[in-house]
């Protein structure tokens, strides 16, 4: 029995440590890794898979796709919506040190995934 428990703990401990391997602000990663980092930390509905699916649908995994409309960044924020959501979540804004600029890729991703975790994916038509 002891060997069985030891084998199980050796398998489970690395999996738990992986969630803690992300840096605290999800800073310095590729866009896809940033989505994954924030989703692991904030736990939005549907987790990493849903966050990636919404990003794909909104901008086809774009960072700032060519466009002529008023939506910006990976999660296609309108400037006013970005500012509103940022102001409504001061703890997330402070903790992740979010930029006031909607074009900041990391801040755009962090805010969208955190908003979904605290509220829902409903502001995004692709959700």
C-alpha positions as CSV (number, residue, x, y, z in Angstrom):
1,X,0.0,0.0,0.0
2,X,2.8,2.4,0.9
3,X,4.5,1.8,-2.5
4,X,1.2,2.5,-4.2
5,X,0.7,5.8,-2.4
6,X,4.3,6.8,-3.1
7,X,3.8,6.0,-6.8
8,X,0.6,8.0,-6.9
9,X,2.2,11.0,-5.1
10,X,5.1,11.0,-7.6
11,X,2.7,11.3,-10.5
12,X,0.4,13.9,-8.9
13,X,3.0,16.3,-7.5
14,X,4.5,17.3,-10.8
15,X,1.0,18.0,-12.2
16,X,0.3,20.3,-9.3
17,X,3.6,22.1,-9.6
18,X,3.0,22.9,-13.3
19,X,0.1,25.2,-12.4
20,X,2.5,27.1,-10.2
21,X,5.2,27.3,-12.8
22,X,3.6,30.4,-14.4
23,X,5.0,33.8,-13.3
24,X,2.6,35.8,-11.2
25,X,1.7,38.4,-13.8
26,X,1.7,36.0,-16.9
27,X,4.3,38.3,-18.3
28,X,6.8,37.4,-21.1
29,X,4.9,34.6,-22.8
30,X,3.7,34.2,-26.3
31,X,0.0,35.2,-26.8
32,X,-1.2,31.5,-26.6
33,X,0.9,30.9,-23.4
34,X,-0.5,34.1,-21.9
35,X,-4.1,32.9,-22.5
36,X,-3.2,29.6,-20.9
37,X,-1.4,31.2,-17.9
38,X,-4.3,33.6,-17.2
39,X,-6.9,30.8,-17.7
40,X,-5.0,28.6,-15.2
41,X,-4.8,31.4,-12.7
42,X,-8.3,32.9,-13.1
43,X,-10.4,29.8,-14.1
44,X,-12.9,31.2,-16.6
45,X,-15.9,29.1,-17.7
46,X,-14.6,26.4,-20.0
47,X,-11.0,26.9,-18.9
48,X,-8.1,27.2,-21.3
49,X,-10.0,25.5,-24.2
50,X,-12.9,28.1,-24.1
51,X,-10.5,31.0,-23.8
52,X,-8.5,29.8,-26.8
53,X,-11.8,29.2,-28.7
54,X,-13.1,32.7,-28.0
55,X,-9.8,34.2,-29.1
56,X,-9.8,32.1,-32.3
57,X,-13.3,33.1,-33.1
58,X,-12.8,36.8,-32.3
59,X,-9.6,37.4,-34.2
60,X,-8.4,34.1,-35.6
61,X,-5.6,34.0,-33.1
62,X,-4.6,37.6,-34.1
63,X,-2.8,40.0,-31.9
64,X,-4.0,43.1,-33.8
65,X,-5.4,41.9,-37.1
66,X,-5.9,44.3,-40.0
67,X,-9.3,45.9,-39.6
68,X,-11.3,49.0,-40.4
69,X,-13.6,48.8,-37.4
70,X,-13.2,50.0,-33.8
71,X,-12.4,46.7,-32.2
72,X,-8.8,46.0,-31.0
73,X,-6.5,43.3,-30.0
74,X,-6.8,39.5,-29.5
75,X,-10.2,39.7,-27.9
76,X,-11.5,42.6,-30.1
77,X,-12.2,45.2,-27.5
78,X,-13.9,48.5,-28.2
79,X,-11.9,51.1,-26.4
80,X,-14.8,52.1,-24.1
81,X,-15.5,48.4,-23.1
82,X,-11.8,47.8,-22.3
83,X,-11.7,50.9,-20.1
84,X,-14.9,50.0,-18.4
85,X,-13.9,46.4,-17.6
86,X,-10.5,47.6,-16.5
87,X,-12.0,50.1,-14.1
88,X,-14.5,47.5,-12.8
89,X,-11.8,45.0,-11.8
90,X,-9.2,47.1,-9.9
91,X,-7.7,44.1,-8.2
92,X,-7.0,42.3,-11.5
93,X,-5.7,45.6,-13.0
94,X,-3.3,46.1,-10.1
95,X,-2.3,42.5,-9.7
96,X,-1.5,42.0,-13.4
97,X,-0.3,45.6,-13.9
98,X,-2.6,46.0,-16.8
99,X,-1.9,48.7,-19.4
100,X,-4.5,51.5,-20.1
101,X,-3.9,50.8,-23.8
102,X,-6.3,48.4,-25.5
103,X,-3.6,47.5,-28.0
104,X,-1.4,46.0,-25.3
105,X,-1.5,42.3,-26.2
106,X,-0.9,41.0,-22.7
107,X,-3.3,43.3,-21.0
108,X,-6.0,42.7,-23.6
109,X,-5.8,38.9,-23.0
110,X,-5.5,39.1,-19.2
111,X,-8.5,41.4,-19.0
112,X,-10.7,39.3,-21.3
113,X,-10.0,36.0,-19.5
114,X,-10.2,37.5,-16.0
115,X,-13.5,39.2,-16.9
116,X,-14.9,35.9,-18.1
117,X,-13.8,34.3,-14.9
118,X,-15.4,36.9,-12.7
119,X,-18.5,37.5,-14.8
120,X,-18.9,35.5,-18.0
121,X,-17.9,35.3,-21.7
122,X,-21.2,37.0,-22.6
123,X,-19.6,40.3,-23.9
124,X,-17.9,38.3,-26.7
125,X,-20.2,37.3,-29.5
126,X,-18.2,34.2,-30.1
127,X,-18.7,32.8,-26.6
